Amino acid sequence: MILTTKQINNKKHVSRLEDKMNSRKKFLGIVLAMIVTVPVMFAAETWTGATNNDWMIASNWSGNKVPTSTDGTLIPSGLSVYPVISYGAAETQNFTMEAGVSVSMTGGTLSVYHDWKNAGTFNATGGSVIFAADAGNCDWFSGTNQFYNIIVNPGVDPNFDDDANGKILIRGNFTNNNTALNVSTNATFTFNGTDDQTIYSASTGSNATFGNLTINKASGALTLNSAVKVGGSVALQSGKMSLSSYDLTVSGAITGASASSYFVTEGTGRLVRPVGSGAAVEFPVGTSSSYNPATIRTGSGTDNYSVGVSPANYSSTVQRTWNISEAVPGGNGTVTVTTQWNSGEQGPSFNRTLAEGWVNTGSGWVMQPGSLTSITAAPTYPAVATFQTTTFSNWTIGNNAGPLPIQLSRFGAVTISRT
């Protein structure tokens, strides 16, 4: 086909237009790429301490303003005065502390709206740190993170487990309001207050509130106010944790249990652990005044077992009742259980040579002939009894004549009036 001069010129014009459009597309692509790859930056306020140590004084900050939720804060090294938060509602976007610096908190609140990056020492003896928005890249292992109260707002992930070996120390209460919070074993939480402390977590399902947990309390009680799961291990260094009415599930090892450091289960709360047919798994439980641990080993397979112990008052038994249950009834063959009690925790008529296992599934105590396989000879304490069973409920060790719910030491009658 032969093209006219006009047609040739039209084609050249179209080609030039296409070249311009392609150039504009490339330019727009470059601009968009730049927009996408440019990181989000927050305005930063740097601490100077020019006036005093009060976080809430504007002249202590480089921009002569108290940081807000949209301002990052930098606490640099090399200063002689460092901030103290003692009152009010302090806020920050990113919270960054360089090595060698310190921030103290004695009261008020500090709301963090992004990352916690601490290479120095954060030391709180009062007040609350509120995690108010999701975090990105954090540093929980370089410095000391000693909190008083921690509050996690609904839907917020503070990224506690962003780094391996992250350490979070808590002197006060821990409150998590995020149902989806799920902390890996990168993070270890230590409760080390000397006053009473509480733990509440809204985490649901299989979500772990704590990666690892350490209890190191010289005084004061630590009490669960909700069910809590620990995805890793628990270290019992000092003090007790009361489970109250809530279960504590521990997926990993429990170390350091002793007569002065264990889980109190006098309420309906139970210690829950996975148990298999290998080594026996210890349940370091007790009453508020007495350490009465149990161990469990399945005959086959693995299941989650729950254990609690409470005082009893029967004349011819050990004066403790162990509540034992399994998540999925059956399937583990004959299960071996040991229970332990101390001096002063036997009824006056209890005789170890006559001992047998007893179970109460709700319709009264029933002796389990042949269930008891061994018992510590009198008068040694602590005493340990071993029994085997496929039935789980309330267990105790009693004489083969049977435990009595009430012992009457005396019965008499007096005439009050005569008509």
Residue pairs with C-beta under 8 A, 6 or more apart in sequence:
3 11
42 70
42 71
42 72
42 93
42 94
42 114
43 63
43 70
43 71
43 72
43 93
44 71
44 72
44 73
44 74
44 94
45 61
45 62
45 63
45 65
45 67
45 71
45 72
45 73
45 74
46 61
46 62
46 73
46 74
46 76
47 60
47 61
47 62
47 73
47 74
47 75
47 76
47 79
47 82
47 83
48 60
48 61
48 62
48 79
49 60
49 79
49 80
49 81
49 82
49 83
50 59
50 60
51 57
51 59
51 60
52 60
52 81
53 60
53 81
53 82
53 83
53 84
54 60
54 83
54 84
54 86
55 66
55 83
55 84
55 85
55 90
56 66
56 85
56 87
56 88
56 90
57 66
58 64
58 65
58 66
60 83
61 67
65 71
66 90
67 73
67 90
67 91
67 92
67 93
68 91
69 91
69 92
69 93
69 111
69 113
69 132
70 93
70 113
71 91
71 92
71 93
72 92
72 93
72 94
72 95
72 96
72 114
73 92
73 93
73 94
73 95
73 96
74 96
74 98
75 82
75 83
75 96
75 97
75 98
75 101
75 103
75 120
76 98
76 101
77 98
77 99
77 100
77 101
77 120
79 101
82 101
82 102
82 103
82 104
83 103
83 104
84 103
84 104
84 105
84 106
85 103
85 104
85 105
85 106
85 107
85 108
85 110
85 127
86 105
86 106
86 107
86 108
86 127
87 107
87 108
88 108
88 109
89 108
89 109
89 111
90 108
90 109
90 110
90 111
91 110
91 111
91 113
92 110
92 111
92 112
92 113
93 113
93 114
94 114
94 115
94 117
95 110
95 112
95 115
95 116
95 117
95 118
96 115
96 117
96 118
97 103
97 117
97 118
97 119
97 120
97 121
97 122
97 143
98 119
98 120
99 119
99 120
99 142
99 143
100 120
101 120
101 121
102 120
102 121
102 122
102 123
103 120
103 121
103 122
103 123
104 123
104 124
104 125
105 122
105 123
105 124
105 125
105 126
105 127
105 129
105 148
106 124
106 125
106 126
106 127
107 126
107 127
108 127
109 127
109 128
109 129
109 130
110 127
110 128
110 129
110 130
111 129
111 130
111 132
112 129
112 130
112 131
112 132
112 133
112 135
112 158
113 132
113 133
114 133
114 134
114 135
114 136
115 135
115 136
115 137
115 138
115 159
116 131
116 135
116 138
116 139
116 140
116 145
116 158
117 137
117 138
117 139
118 139
118 140
118 142
118 143
118 144
118 145
119 139
119 142
119 143
120 143
120 144
121 143
121 144
121 146
122 143
122 144
122 145
122 146
122 147
123 144
123 146
124 146
124 147
124 148
124 171
124 172
125 148
125 171
126 148
126 172
127 148
127 149
128 148
128 149
128 150
128 151
128 172
129 147
129 148
129 149
129 150
129 151
130 151
130 153
131 150
131 151
131 152
131 153
131 156
131 158
132 153
132 156
133 153
133 156
134 156
134 157
134 158
134 159
135 157
135 158
135 159
135 162
136 159
137 159
137 162
138 158
138 159
138 160
138 162
138 163
138 166
139 162
139 163
140 160
140 161
140 162
140 163
140 166
140 167
140 168
140 187
141 163
141 164
141 165
141 166
141 167
144 167
144 169
145 167
145 168
145 169
146 169
146 171
147 168
147 169
147 170
147 171
147 172
148 170
148 171
148 172
148 193
149 170
149 172
149 173
149 174
149 175
150 168
150 170
150 172
150 173
150 174
150 175
151 175
151 177
152 158
152 175
152 176
152 177
152 178
152 181
153 177
153 178
154 177
154 178
154 179
154 202
155 178
155 180
156 177
156 178
157 178
157 180
157 181
160 166
160 168
160 183
160 186
160 187
160 189
160 211
161 183
161 184
161 185
161 186
161 187
161 211
162 186
163 186
164 186
165 186
165 188
166 186
166 187
166 188
166 211
167 187
167 188
167 190
168 187
168 188
168 189
168 190
169 189
169 190
169 192
170 189
170 190
170 191
170 192
170 193
170 197
171 192
171 193
171 194
171 195
171 197
172 193
172 195
172 197
173 197
173 198
173 199
173 200
174 189
174 191
174 197
174 198
174 199
174 200
174 201
175 200
175 201
176 200
176 201
176 202
176 203
176 209
177 202
178 202
178 203
179 202
179 203
179 204
179 207
180 203
180 204
180 207
181 201
181 202
181 203
181 207
181 209
182 203
182 206
182 207
182 208
182 231
183 208
183 209
183 210
183 211
183 231
184 208
184 211
184 231
185 211
185 212
185 231
185 232
185 233
185 252
186 211
187 210
187 211
187 212
188 210
188 211
188 212
188 213
188 214
189 210
189 211
189 212
189 213
189 214
190 213
190 214
190 215
190 216
191 197
191 199
191 213
191 214
191 215
191 216
191 217
191 222
192 214
192 216
192 217
193 217
193 220
194 217
194 218
194 219
194 220
195 219
195 220
196 220
196 221
196 222
196 223
197 217
197 220
197 221
197 222
197 223
198 222
198 223
198 224
198 225
199 209
199 222
199 223
199 224
199 225
199 226
199 228
200 225
200 226
201 209
201 226
201 227
201 228
202 226
203 209
203 228
203 229
206 229
207 229
208 229
208 230
208 231
208 232
208 251
209 228
209 229
209 230
210 228
210 229
210 230
210 231
210 232
211 230
211 231
211 232
212 230
212 231
212 232
212 233
212 234
212 235
212 252
213 230
213 232
213 233
213 234
213 235
213 250
214 234
214 235
214 237
215 222
215 234
215 235
215 236
215 237
215 238
215 239
215 240
215 241
215 261
216 237
216 238
216 239
217 238
217 239
217 240
218 238
218 239
219 239
220 239
221 240
221 242
222 239
222 240
222 241
222 242
223 241
223 242
223 244
224 241
224 242
224 243
224 244
224 246
224 248
224 269
225 244
225 246
226 246
227 246
227 247
227 248
227 249
228 246
228 247
228 248
228 249
229 248
229 249
229 250
229 251
230 248
230 249
230 250
230 251
230 252
231 251
231 252
232 251
232 252
233 250
233 252
233 253
233 254
233 255
234 250
234 252
234 253
234 254
234 255
235 255
235 256
236 254
236 255
236 256
236 257
236 258
236 261
236 262
236 284
237 256
237 261
238 260
238 261
239 260
239 261
240 260
240 261
240 262
240 263
240 264
240 286
240 288
241 248
241 263
241 264
242 263
242 264
242 266
242 267
242 269
242 288
243 263
243 264
243 265
243 267
243 269
243 270
243 271
243 308
244 267
244 269
245 267
245 268
245 269
246 269
247 269
247 270
247 271
247 272
247 306
248 263
248 269
248 270
248 271
248 272
249 272
249 273
249 304
250 271
250 272
250 273
251 273
251 274
254 273
254 282
254 284
257 282
257 284
257 291
257 293
258 291
259 291
260 291
261 284
262 284
262 285
262 286
262 291
262 293
263 271
263 284
263 285
263 286
264 285
264 286
264 287
264 288
265 271
265 285
265 286
265 287
265 307
265 308
265 309
265 310
265 323
266 287
266 288
266 310
266 311
268 308
269 308
270 306
270 307
270 308
270 323
270 325
271 283
271 284
271 285
271 306
271 307
271 308
272 304
272 305
272 306
273 281
273 283
273 304
273 305
273 307
274 281
274 302
274 303
274 304
274 305
275 281
275 296
275 297
275 298
275 302
275 303
275 304
275 305
276 297
276 298
276 301
276 302
277 297
277 298
277 299
277 300
277 301
277 302
277 332
277 333
278 297
279 297
280 295
280 296
280 297
280 336
280 338
281 295
281 296
281 297
281 305
282 293
282 294
282 295
283 293
283 294
283 295
283 296
283 305
283 307
284 291
284 293
285 292
285 293
285 294
285 307
285 308
285 309
286 292
286 293
286 309
287 309
287 310
287 311
287 320
290 320
290 341
290 342
290 345
291 340
291 342
292 309
292 320
292 322
292 339
292 340
292 341
292 342
292 345
293 339
293 340
294 307
294 309
294 322
294 324
294 337
294 338
294 339
294 340
295 337
295 338
296 305
296 307
296 324
296 335
296 336
296 337
297 335
297 336
298 332
298 333
298 335
299 332
299 333
299 334
299 335
299 336
300 331
300 332
300 333
301 331
301 332
301 333
302 332
303 326
303 327
303 328
303 331
303 332
304 326
304 327
305 324
305 325
305 326
305 327
306 323
306 324
306 325
306 326
306 327
307 322
307 323
307 324
308 322
308 323
309 320
309 321
309 322
309 323
310 320
310 321
310 323
311 319
311 320
311 321
312 318
312 319
312 320
312 321
312 396
313 319
313 347
313 407
314 347
314 396
314 398
314 403
314 404
314 405
314 407
315 347
315 348
315 349
315 350
315 403
315 404
315 407
316 347
316 349
316 350
316 351
316 398
316 399
316 401
316 402
316 403
316 404
317 346
317 347
317 350
317 358
317 396
317 397
317 398
317 399
317 403
318 339
318 341
318 345
318 346
318 347
318 350
318 383
318 385
318 396
318 397
318 398
319 341
319 345
319 346
319 347
320 339
320 341
320 345
320 396
321 360
321 394
321 395
321 396
322 337
322 339
322 394
322 395
322 396
323 393
323 394
323 395
324 337
324 392
324 393
324 395
325 392
325 393
326 332
326 335
326 392
329 392
330 390
333 390
334 388
334 389
334 390
335 388
335 389
335 390
335 392
336 373
336 386
336 387
336 388
337 386
337 387
337 388
337 389
337 395
338 384
338 385
338 386
339 384
339 385
339 387
339 395
339 397
340 382
340 383
340 384
341 381
341 382
341 383
342 381
342 382
342 383
343 381
343 382
347 398
347 403
347 407
349 399
349 407
350 398
350 399
351 399
352 375
352 376
352 377
352 378
352 383
353 378
354 399
354 400
354 401
355 372
355 375
355 385
355 397
355 398
355 399
355 400
356 367
356 368
356 369
356 371
356 372
356 397
356 398
356 399
356 400
357 367
357 368
357 371
357 372
357 385
357 387
357 389
357 395
357 396
357 397
358 365
358 366
358 367
358 368
358 395
358 396
358 397
358 398
358 402
358 403
359 365
359 366
359 368
359 389
359 391
359 393
359 394
359 395
360 366
360 393
360 394
360 396
361 391
361 393
361 394
362 393
365 396
365 398
365 402
365 403
365 405
367 398
367 400
367 402
368 387
368 389
368 391
369 400
371 387
371 388
371 389
372 385
372 386
372 387
372 397
373 386
373 387
373 388
374 384
374 385
374 386
375 383
375 384
375 385
375 386
375 397
376 382
376 383
376 384
376 385
385 397
387 395
387 397
389 395
396 403
